[in-house]
């Protein structure tokens, strides 16, 4: 091309990166096929938003329906009343005997006879000798025989259709109690108990823990499974006294009409109420019965352990672990005759021998 420089022939087609060397005049030198780019300082970078967070899979929020059925009882003569969050299905206090609220005896011994009455012969002043002997037995001896106990003796024993006075010939209470103890020792105390050995670690007593503690196997631990004890306790007659629905015990002043919280039992504490509410609203049904509609209650377990002597003489002793239920009133639970104590385990005694 007349008037054209060699650079014009080369730079023009190579700018697009598609130069054809066959069209160049003879003697021309072709450059490498490389795309030319602007320097970095001349490049214009467009703004970019931050990387968005990954979108989680769709998930429904957990919703708990807190359903309560409040109930407030009437005031008693002391201004006490109860506040329930849930209607109780059973109220053991509605069957409380007035004698269970006081330890005062109702035994009224016969007044001493006057001078004019000393010459009266039995059965005066009663209708017959049977009544006279029964009342004489109640008024003498131990002072723990109340009128209620005598009525129970007559209705439950003497008037029973299968009671026969001839069966009590040569009766001895100590002998019959010994027979009962022997039967309980062979059956009741062994019922449900299992024997196992436990492993304990005893430090050697050397300074700086230079040697590991010694391991000993202690045989003779007798125990019952905790679930079996709970099942047995809820099947006993005493379970009718269990409080299954907690409540807040309140006092209302007759003067200021102000309400005040009263504490006295485990089943009217804040912890028991909150746990009962949580169980009612969030506990799942049993896996073997998803449609279960049975009432959900709390078994409040109270443990105790102390060495117990078995006899007034000698060194025979046991170290039992007791289990009490906080669903039971402390006034019933603390009575030795109530049968509220459940034996859970017996710790074996360890004899230390010097080496």
C-alpha positions in Angstrom: 0.0 0.0 0.0 1.6 3.3 -1.1 2.4 5.6 1.8 1.7 3.0 4.6 4.2 2.1 7.2 4.9 -1.5 8.1 3.6 -0.8 11.7 0.2 0.1 10.3 -0.1 -3.2 8.5 0.8 -5.1 11.6 -0.8 -3.2 14.5 -4.2 -2.8 12.8 -5.1 -6.5 12.4 -3.3 -7.6 15.6 -5.3 -5.3 17.8 -8.3 -7.6 17.5 -6.2 -10.7 17.8 -7.2 -12.1 14.4 -4.3 -11.2 12.2 -3.7 -13.2 9.1 0.1 -13.4 8.2 -0.6 -14.6 4.6 -1.8 -11.1 3.6 1.5 -9.4 4.7 4.0 -8.2 2.1 7.2 -10.3 1.7 9.8 -9.6 4.3 7.3 -8.5 7.0 7.7 -9.9 10.5 4.5 -11.0 12.3 4.1 -10.6 16.0 2.7 -13.2 18.5 -1.0 -13.5 18.6 -1.7 -12.0 22.1 -4.6 -9.9 23.2 -3.5 -6.6 24.6 -5.1 -5.5 27.9 -5.1 -2.1 29.7 -2.9 -1.8 32.8 -4.4 -2.5 36.2 -4.4 1.2 37.2 -6.7 1.9 34.3 -9.2 -0.9 34.9 -12.6 0.2 36.3 -14.0 -2.4 38.9 -17.7 -2.2 39.4 -19.0 -2.4 43.1 -20.2 -5.8 44.3 -22.6 -6.5 47.2 -21.5 -8.8 50.1 -22.1 -12.5 49.8 -25.5 -13.3 51.2 -26.0 -15.7 54.0 -27.0 -19.2 53.0 -30.8 -19.7 53.1 -31.7 -22.4 55.7 -34.3 -25.0 54.8 -37.8 -24.0 55.8 -38.6 -24.9 59.5 -41.7 -24.4 61.5 -41.1 -22.8 64.9 -41.9 -24.8 68.0 -45.1 -23.6 69.6 -46.2 -24.7 73.1 -49.8 -24.1 74.1 -49.8 -23.2 77.8 -53.3 -24.3 78.9 -54.3 -23.9 82.5 -57.5 -24.4 84.5 -57.2 -22.1 87.5 -59.1 -22.9 90.7 -59.3 -21.0 94.0 -60.9 -22.6 97.1 -62.8 -21.0 99.8 -61.3 -19.7 103.0 -61.3 -21.9 106.1 -61.6 -20.6 109.7 -57.9 -19.6 109.8 -58.1 -17.6 106.5 -56.2 -20.2 104.5 -57.1 -21.1 100.9 -55.5 -22.6 97.9 -54.7 -21.5 94.4 -54.5 -24.2 91.7 -53.2 -23.8 88.1 -54.9 -27.0 87.2 -58.1 -28.6 88.6 -57.0 -31.4 90.9 -58.4 -34.9 90.0 -58.0 -36.0 93.6 -57.8 -34.0 96.8 -56.6 -36.2 99.7 -57.3 -33.5 102.3 -61.0 -33.8 101.7 -60.8 -37.2 103.5 -58.7 -36.0 106.5 -60.0 -37.2 109.9 -60.0 -34.5 112.6 -58.0 -36.9 114.8 -55.2 -36.8 112.1 -54.7 -33.0 112.7 -54.0 -33.2 116.4 -52.0 -35.5 118.7 -54.3 -34.9 121.6 -55.9 -38.1 122.9 -59.6 -38.4 123.1 -59.4 -41.0 125.8 -61.8 -40.0 128.7 -61.1 -42.3 131.6 -63.9 -43.1 134.0 -64.1 -40.8 137.0 -63.1 -42.4 140.3 -66.1 -43.9 142.0 -67.5 -41.9 144.9 -67.9 -43.3 148.4 -71.5 -44.3 147.7 -70.5 -46.1 144.4 -67.7 -48.2 145.8 -70.1 -50.9 146.8 -71.7 -51.1 143.4 -71.1 -54.4 141.7 -70.4 -54.8 137.9 -71.9 -54.4 135.4 -72.9 -51.1 136.9 -73.5 -48.7 135.2 -73.4 -50.6 131.9 -76.0 -52.9 130.5 -74.1 -56.2 130.6 -70.7 -57.7 131.6 -69.3 -57.6 128.1 -69.6 -53.8 127.9 -68.3 -53.5 131.4 -65.2 -55.5 130.7 -64.5 -53.6 127.5 -64.8 -50.2 129.1 -62.8 -51.4 132.1 -60.0 -52.5 129.7 -60.1 -49.1 127.9 -59.8 -47.1 131.2 -57.0 -49.1 132.7 -53.4 -50.0 131.5 -52.0 -47.8 128.7 -53.3 -44.3 128.3 -53.0 -44.5 124.5 -56.3 -46.3 124.0 -58.8 -43.8 122.7 -62.5 -44.0 122.2 -62.0 -44.3 118.4 -59.6 -47.2 118.8 -62.1 -49.0 121.1 -64.9 -48.5 118.6 -62.6 -49.9 115.8 -61.8 -52.9 118.0 -65.4 -53.7 118.4 -66.5 -53.1 114.8 -63.5 -54.7 113.1 -62.7 -57.5 115.5 -65.4 -58.5 118.0 -68.3 -58.0 115.6 -66.7 -59.5 112.6 -68.6 -62.6 111.3 -65.5 -64.8 111.3 -64.4 -63.9 114.8 -64.5 -66.7 117.3 -63.6 -66.2 121.0 -62.6 -69.8 121.3 -59.7 -69.3 118.8 -58.0 -67.0 121.4 -57.5 -69.8 123.9 -54.0 -69.6 125.3 -53.4 -66.5 123.1 -50.0 -64.8 123.5 -49.3 -61.5 121.7 -45.5 -61.8 122.0 -45.6 -65.3 120.4 -47.7 -64.2 117.5 -45.5 -61.1 116.9 -42.5 -63.4 116.7 -44.3 -65.5 114.2 -45.1 -62.4 112.1 -41.4 -61.3 112.2 -40.2 -64.7 111.1 -42.6 -64.6 108.1 -41.6 -61.1 107.1 -37.9 -62.0 107.3 -38.3 -64.8 104.8 -40.7 -63.1 102.4 -41.3 -59.4 102.6 -37.7 -58.3 103.1 -36.5 -60.4 100.2 -39.2 -59.2 97.9 -37.7 -57.2 95.0 -34.2 -56.9 96.4 -31.2 -57.8 94.4 -27.6 -58.4 95.5 -24.6 -57.0 93.7 -21.0 -56.0 94.4 -19.7 -52.4 94.1 -16.2 -51.2 93.4 -14.6 -48.4 95.5 -11.2 -46.7 95.3 -9.2 -46.1 98.4 -6.3 -43.6 98.4 -3.0 -45.0 99.6 -2.3 -42.0 101.8 1.1 -41.3 100.3 2.1 -37.7 99.7 2.0 -36.1 96.2 -0.2 -38.8 94.9 2.7 -40.9 93.8 0.7 -44.1 93.6 -2.7 -44.7 92.2 -5.5 -45.5 94.7 -6.2 -49.2 95.4 -9.4 -50.7 94.0 -11.6 -53.0 96.2 -14.7 -55.0 95.4 -17.3 -54.8 98.1 -20.0 -57.6 97.9 -23.3 -57.6 99.6 -25.1 -54.4 98.4 -28.8 -55.2 98.4 -31.0 -52.8 96.5 -34.4 -52.5 94.8 -34.9 -50.9 91.4 -36.1 -47.3 91.8 -39.0 -47.7 89.3 -40.2 -50.8 91.2 -40.3 -48.9 94.4 -42.3 -46.0 92.8 -44.8 -48.5 91.3 -45.3 -50.3 94.6 -45.8 -47.0 96.5 -48.5 -45.9 94.1 -50.3 -49.2 94.5 -50.4 -49.1 98.3 -53.4 -47.8 100.3 -51.3 -44.9 101.5 -51.1 -43.5 98.0 -54.7 -42.1 98.4 -53.0 -39.5 100.6 -50.6 -38.4 97.8 -51.0 -34.9 96.5 -50.8 -35.2 92.7 -51.7 -31.6 91.8 -49.6 -28.8 93.5 -51.1 -25.6 94.7 -50.1 -22.3 96.3 -51.3 -22.1 99.9 -52.4 -18.5 100.7 -53.6 -16.6 103.8 -56.0 -13.7 103.6 -56.0 -11.3 106.5 -59.5 -10.6 107.8 -58.5 -7.0 108.7 -56.5 -5.8 105.7 -57.8 -8.4 103.2 -54.1 -8.8 102.1 -53.0 -12.1 100.8 -49.7 -13.7 101.9 -48.0 -16.9 100.6 -47.7 -19.8 103.1 -45.1 -22.5 102.8 -45.1 -25.8 104.6 -45.1 -28.7 102.2 -43.1 -29.8 99.2 -46.1 -30.0 97.0 -47.0 -26.3 97.5 -43.5 -25.0 96.7 -42.6 -22.9 93.6 -40.3 -25.6 92.2 -43.0 -28.3 92.4 -45.5 -26.1 90.7 -43.2 -25.1 87.9 -42.1 -28.6 87.3 -45.7 -29.8 87.2 -46.6 -27.1 84.7 -43.6 -28.1 82.5 -44.6 -31.7 82.6 -48.2 -30.9 81.6 -47.3 -28.8 78.6 -44.1 -30.2 77.2 -43.7 -33.8 78.2 -44.2 -36.2 75.2 -46.5 -39.1 75.4 -45.0 -42.6 76.1 -43.5 -44.1 72.9 -45.6 -47.3 73.3 -48.8 -45.3 73.5 -48.7 -42.1 71.5 -52.5 -41.4 72.1 -52.2 -41.8 75.9 -54.6 -39.6 77.8 -53.6 -40.6 81.3 -52.9 -37.9 83.9 -49.3 -36.8 84.1 -48.0 -36.3 87.7 -44.8 -35.9 89.5 -43.3 -38.3 92.1 -41.2 -36.2 94.5 -38.5 -38.5 95.8 -36.8 -37.8 99.1 -33.7 -39.9 100.1 -32.2 -40.5 103.5 -29.6 -42.7 104.9 -28.3 -43.4 108.5 -26.9 -46.3 110.4 -29.6 -48.2 112.3 -29.1 -50.5 115.3 -31.2 -53.7 115.2 -31.3 -54.5 118.9 -31.0 -52.8 122.2 -28.1 -55.0 123.1 -25.1 -56.0 120.9 -23.6 -54.5 117.8 -26.0 -55.7 115.1 -26.8 -52.9 112.7 -27.7 -52.0 109.2 -27.1 -49.0 107.0 -30.3 -48.6 104.9 -31.2 -46.0 102.3 -34.7 -44.8 102.8 -37.0 -43.3 100.3 -39.9 -41.0 101.1 -42.4 -39.3 98.8 -42.8 -35.5 99.0 -46.3 -35.9 97.6 -47.3 -37.0 101.1 -47.9 -34.5 103.9 -45.0 -34.2 106.4 -47.5 -34.8 109.2 -48.2 -38.2 107.8 -44.7 -38.9 106.5 -43.1 -38.3 109.9 -45.3 -40.7 111.8 -43.5 -44.0 112.4 -46.8 -45.9 112.2 -47.8 -44.5 108.8 -45.7 -46.9 106.7 -44.4 -44.0 104.5 -40.8 -45.1 104.6 -39.7 -47.3 101.7 -36.5 -49.2 101.9 -34.4 -48.8 98.8 -31.0 -50.3 99.6 -28.8 -51.7 102.3 -25.2 -50.6 102.3 -22.8 -53.3 103.5 -20.5 -52.6 106.3 -16.8 -52.4 105.5 -14.2 -53.6 108.0 -10.9 -51.8 107.9 -7.9 -54.1 108.5 -4.4 -52.7 109.1 -1.8 -54.0 106.7 
